[in-house]
Amino acid sequence: MLLKDSKRIKLEKPALKILCLSIAYNNTFVMTRMDAPCKQESIVHFNADGKILYERKYEDIIDVFGQMNDKEVIVLNIPHSKIDIINL
């Protein structure tokens, strides 16, 4: 059965484009946001009121974004040849 609840969230800071969105712990969300096309993207953790709790900018395209659980995000940081694990 699909959830029937829905909620409209007004973001504290408008997003040029939301590339990926996922739920996180305690009624919060994580998104990959395009800041400048083909130049800058960000990982943004925000609450149900749209208030930004954490934001990390990448000076390149985020190739892979994933969540193994609701309290951490994994990002492949290709330009720096590393994997970023972000604890929310």
C-alpha positions, -999 to +999 in steps of 0.1 A: +000+000+000+013+034-009+014+062+016-015+086+013+000+115+032+016+144+014+032+176+025+044+207+006+078+219+019+089+255+011+127+254+011+146+281+031+169+286+000+153+280-034+170+253-055+178+258-092+171+221-097+167+191-073+185+162-088+178+136-061+158+135-029+157+110-001+142+107+034+164+107+064+159+103+102+134+123+124+113+137+096+142+152+076+153+149+040+185+149+019+187+162-016+213+167-043+209+203-055+222+218-087+237+252-079+254+260-113+249+237-143+279+215-149+299+234-123+286+231-088+262+208-069+254+205-032+243+179-007+216+195+015+200+181+047+168+199+057+139+195+080+102+193+072+099+231+075+125+236+048+152+248+072+187+237+061+205+216+087+236+208+068+250+218+034+281+208+015+291+222-019+310+203-045+328+222-073+319+195-098+290+172-107+281+147-080+284+114-099+269+091-072+248+098-041+235+071-019+222+063+016+230+030+033+208+041+063+188+071+074+218+088+092+245+089+066+250+098+030+277+085+007+290+106-022+317+097-048+340+126-050+356+118-083+378+150-087+395+143-054+396+105-059+378+097-026+345+086-011+328+111+013+307+096+040+286+123+056+270+117+090+237+136+092 
